[in-house]
């Protein structure tokens, strides 16, 4: 049985109910059960459209660069792509965003999305972003 959750900002409910819903899907994932998640927003376009239902599998291994993950950190739930991994930290980036999020603890990643293979254009953009991260680290930017 699949469990279906909306992104918190989509449903105009009290903060208490919102927190309970977030706890519910995190608990489902941590207990080893996949969920269906409906993210809101355009940060992952063109790969994921606003309102697309995405299957999220529980984390059974560390995520890989290029995978789309569900992370909960600092009171925010986000479905973005991993662009960098280092030790116990991960950097995330929405495909349509100009800046990323990170570093965040790898423990904040609660699920890995099942998605179709990336088109070449997006793979190329990810490679460019990884290069920018590396150059910034090397030259202190």
Secondary structure, DSSP 8 states (H G I E B T S, - for coil): --EEEE-GGGS---HHHHHHHHHHHHHHHHTT--EEEE--SSTTTTTS-TT-EEEEEE-SS---TT-EEEEEETTEEEEEEEEEEETTEEEEE-TT-SS-EEEEEGGGEEEEEE-----HHHHHHHHHHHHHHHHHHHHT-
